[in-house]
C-alpha cells in the first residue's frame, strides 16, 4: 500500500525502472541517447487494471520535442524475463512511431511491482530501433488452423471481420495475453475470437459481450464463423 501511495510523487514503480534499466543494456549504442531522452520525458504512466498486465507510457506534448528512433514502425523492441515472489514473469516493451510505448507483462505484475527480483533477469533485443521504417506493423504468427480458415473465407463479411498476420492484434486480460483473430459486428453472441499466446495455450477462445473472461471455444471455429447474427 505504501508503495502505491509513493506513485503520487514519483513516475515509476521499482519494477518499471528495473525493466527500463535492463532494456537499455541491449539497446544499440546509437539508439541509447534517444532511449534515455524518451524515458526522461515520460510524465504519465497508465497501468491497466486489474493486474497491470499492460503499462502505457505518455510524454509531455505527446512526444513532440522528444527525439524518436529512426524506425517509426510498430514493433516489439525488447523482452525481459525475471522472477519475483516465486513466480516467473515476461515483459515485452514495444515501440510505436519511433517512441517507446508500452510494456506487456504476463502474468500481471501488480502484486510484485514493489518487490525485489530473485536471481538474474535475462534480456534480449527483439527489434532494431535503428533500422529503416517499412511502414508496416510487426506481423503476428497465426495458428495453422486459422491460416487454413483464412484461405476458405472472405476476410470481411456481414457478420465477422477476419484478421491475418498483418491485422491481428494483442490484448491483455488479467494474467493472460490473447491474439484477436476475428471480431463480430453487432452485439449478438461472441464478439471476438481469440488465441492465447501468453501463457501458450491450445485451442481458440471467445469473448462475449456479456462477460469479460475468455472462454475456451467448445465447437469448431468454422461453425462460429458461419453462423448468422441472430444465432446464439
C-alpha positions as CSV (number, residue, x, y, z in Angstrom):
1,X,0.0,0.0,0.0
2,X,2.8,2.4,0.9
3,X,4.5,1.6,-2.4
4,X,1.4,2.5,-4.4
5,X,1.0,5.7,-2.4
6,X,4.5,6.7,-3.4
7,X,3.3,6.9,-7.1
8,X,1.7,10.2,-6.1
9,X,5.2,11.8,-6.3
10,X,7.2,9.5,-8.5
11,X,6.7,8.3,-12.0
12,X,7.8,4.7,-12.0
13,X,7.4,1.7,-9.8
14,X,10.6,-0.1,-8.9
15,X,9.6,-2.8,-11.4
16,X,9.2,-0.3,-14.3
17,X,12.6,1.3,-13.5
18,X,14.4,-2.0,-13.3
19,X,12.8,-3.1,-16.6
20,X,13.8,0.1,-18.4
21,X,17.3,-0.2,-17.0
22,X,17.7,-3.8,-18.2
23,X,16.4,-2.9,-21.7
24,X,18.9,0.0,-22.0
25,X,21.7,-2.6,-21.7
26,X,20.7,-4.2,-25.0
27,X,19.5,-1.1,-27.0
28,X,22.1,-0.4,-29.7
29,X,24.6,2.3,-28.7
30,X,23.3,4.6,-31.5
31,X,19.8,4.5,-30.1
32,X,20.7,4.9,-26.4
33,X,20.6,8.8,-26.4
34,X,17.1,8.7,-27.8
35,X,16.1,6.0,-25.4
36,X,17.4,8.0,-22.4
37,X,15.6,11.1,-23.5
38,X,12.3,9.2,-24.1
39,X,12.5,7.7,-20.6
40,X,13.2,11.1,-19.1
41,X,10.3,12.7,-21.0
42,X,7.6,10.2,-19.6
43,X,5.3,12.1,-17.3
44,X,2.3,9.8,-17.3
45,X,2.1,6.1,-16.7
46,X,-1.2,4.2,-17.2
47,X,-1.3,0.8,-15.5
48,X,-4.2,-1.2,-16.9
49,X,-6.5,-2.9,-14.3
50,X,-6.9,-5.3,-12.8
51,X,-3.3,-6.8,-12.8
52,X,-1.3,-4.2,-14.6
53,X,-0.7,-6.6,-17.5
54,X,-0.2,-3.6,-19.8
55,X,1.6,-0.5,-18.7
56,X,1.5,2.5,-21.1
57,X,3.9,5.5,-21.3
58,X,3.0,9.0,-22.3
59,X,5.2,12.0,-22.6
60,X,4.8,15.8,-22.4
61,X,3.3,17.4,-25.5
62,X,2.7,13.9,-27.0
63,X,6.4,13.3,-27.7
64,X,6.6,16.4,-29.9
65,X,10.0,17.6,-28.5
66,X,11.5,14.1,-27.8
67,X,13.9,12.6,-30.4
68,X,12.5,9.4,-32.0
69,X,14.2,6.2,-33.1
70,X,14.9,6.1,-36.8
71,X,12.4,3.2,-37.1
72,X,8.9,4.5,-36.9
73,X,7.2,1.1,-37.3
74,X,5.1,-0.5,-34.6
75,X,7.4,-3.3,-33.3
76,X,8.4,-5.2,-30.1
77,X,11.7,-3.7,-29.0
78,X,13.0,-5.9,-26.2
79,X,12.0,-8.6,-23.7
80,X,12.9,-9.1,-20.1
81,X,12.3,-12.4,-18.2
82,X,12.5,-12.2,-14.4
83,X,11.3,-13.8,-11.2
84,X,9.7,-12.3,-8.2
85,X,7.9,-13.8,-5.2
86,X,8.5,-17.3,-6.5
87,X,6.9,-16.6,-9.9
88,X,8.3,-16.1,-13.4
89,X,7.4,-13.1,-15.5
90,X,7.8,-12.0,-19.1
91,X,7.8,-8.3,-20.0
92,X,7.9,-7.0,-23.6
93,X,8.5,-3.3,-24.4
94,X,7.0,-2.1,-27.7
95,X,7.8,1.0,-29.8
96,X,5.3,3.0,-31.9
97,X,6.1,5.9,-34.2
98,X,9.7,6.0,-33.0
99,X,9.0,6.1,-29.3
100,X,8.7,3.5,-26.5
101,X,5.0,3.0,-25.8
102,X,4.1,0.1,-23.5
103,X,5.1,-2.9,-21.6
104,X,3.0,-6.1,-21.9
105,X,3.7,-8.3,-18.9
106,X,2.5,-11.8,-18.2
107,X,1.3,-12.7,-15.7
108,X,0.1,-9.3,-14.5
109,X,2.8,-7.8,-12.2
110,X,0.7,-5.6,-9.9
111,X,1.5,-7.7,-6.8
112,X,5.2,-7.7,-7.4
113,X,5.7,-4.1,-8.6
114,X,7.4,-3.0,-5.4
115,X,9.1,-6.3,-4.6
116,X,12.7,-7.3,-5.3
117,X,13.7,-9.7,-8.1
118,X,15.0,-13.2,-7.5
119,X,18.2,-14.2,-9.3
120,X,19.4,-12.6,-12.5
121,X,17.0,-11.4,-15.2
122,X,17.5,-12.2,-18.9
123,X,17.0,-9.5,-21.5
124,X,17.2,-9.6,-25.3
125,X,16.6,-7.2,-28.1
126,X,13.7,-8.2,-30.3
127,X,13.7,-5.4,-32.9
128,X,16.3,-2.9,-34.1
129,X,15.3,0.7,-33.5
130,X,18.0,1.9,-35.9
131,X,16.7,0.1,-39.0
132,X,14.7,1.9,-41.7
133,X,11.0,2.1,-41.4
134,X,8.9,-0.2,-43.6
135,X,5.5,1.4,-43.0
136,X,4.1,-1.8,-41.7
137,X,3.4,-3.1,-38.2
138,X,5.1,-6.3,-37.0
139,X,3.5,-9.4,-38.3
140,X,1.8,-11.8,-35.9
141,X,2.3,-15.6,-36.0
142,X,-1.1,-17.2,-36.6
143,X,-2.2,-20.7,-35.6
144,X,-2.1,-23.1,-38.6
145,X,-5.8,-23.9,-38.3
146,X,-6.6,-20.2,-38.6
147,X,-4.4,-19.8,-41.6
148,X,-6.3,-22.6,-43.3
149,X,-9.6,-21.0,-42.4
150,X,-8.5,-17.7,-44.0
151,X,-7.9,-19.5,-47.3
152,X,-11.5,-20.6,-47.3
153,X,-13.3,-17.4,-46.2
154,X,-13.6,-13.8,-47.2
155,X,-11.8,-11.5,-44.7
156,X,-14.8,-9.3,-44.3
157,X,-18.4,-10.4,-44.2
158,X,-21.7,-9.1,-42.9
159,X,-21.1,-10.9,-39.7
160,X,-17.3,-11.2,-39.0
161,X,-14.1,-9.4,-39.8
162,X,-11.3,-11.9,-40.0
163,X,-7.7,-10.8,-39.3
164,X,-4.5,-12.1,-40.9
165,X,-0.9,-11.8,-39.8
166,X,-0.8,-8.0,-40.6
167,X,-4.1,-7.1,-38.9
168,X,-4.4,-9.5,-35.9
169,X,-3.6,-7.7,-32.6
170,X,-2.9,-8.5,-29.0
171,X,-5.0,-7.7,-25.9
172,X,-4.2,-8.4,-22.2
173,X,-6.9,-9.8,-20.0
174,X,-5.8,-10.4,-16.4
175,X,-2.8,-12.7,-16.3
176,X,-3.1,-13.7,-19.9
177,X,-2.4,-12.3,-23.4
178,X,-4.5,-13.1,-26.4
179,X,-4.3,-12.6,-30.2
180,X,-7.5,-11.2,-31.6
181,X,-8.2,-13.2,-34.8
182,X,-11.7,-12.0,-35.6
183,X,-14.3,-9.5,-34.5
184,X,-18.0,-9.7,-34.9
185,X,-20.2,-6.8,-36.0
186,X,-23.1,-6.0,-33.7
187,X,-23.9,-7.2,-30.2
188,X,-25.0,-10.8,-30.7
189,X,-23.2,-13.6,-29.0
190,X,-19.4,-13.9,-29.0
191,X,-17.9,-10.8,-30.5
192,X,-14.2,-11.8,-30.6
193,X,-12.4,-14.9,-31.5
194,X,-9.0,-15.3,-29.7
195,X,-5.9,-17.4,-29.5
196,X,-4.0,-17.4,-26.2
197,X,-0.3,-16.5,-26.7
198,X,0.8,-15.9,-23.0
199,X,0.9,-18.4,-21.5
200,X,0.9,-20.5,-24.6
201,X,-2.4,-22.4,-25.0
202,X,-4.1,-24.8,-27.3
203,X,-7.5,-24.2,-28.9
204,X,-9.5,-21.0,-29.5
205,X,-11.4,-18.7,-27.2
206,X,-14.3,-16.4,-27.5
207,X,-15.1,-13.2,-25.6
208,X,-18.7,-12.3,-25.3
209,X,-20.5,-9.0,-24.8
210,X,-21.9,-10.2,-21.5
211,X,-18.6,-11.2,-19.8
212,X,-15.0,-10.2,-19.8
213,X,-13.4,-13.6,-19.3
214,X,-12.4,-15.5,-22.5
215,X,-14.0,-19.0,-22.7
216,X,-12.5,-21.9,-24.4
217,X,-14.4,-22.5,-27.6
218,X,-16.3,-25.7,-27.4
219,X,-17.1,-26.0,-31.1
220,X,-15.2,-25.6,-34.3
221,X,-14.2,-22.1,-35.4
222,X,-15.7,-22.9,-38.8
223,X,-19.2,-23.3,-37.2
224,X,-18.8,-19.9,-35.4
225,X,-17.7,-18.0,-38.5
226,X,-20.6,-19.5,-40.5
227,X,-23.4,-18.5,-38.1
228,X,-25.7,-15.6,-38.7
229,X,-26.0,-12.6,-36.2
230,X,-29.3,-13.9,-34.8
231,X,-27.8,-17.3,-33.9
232,X,-26.6,-17.9,-30.3
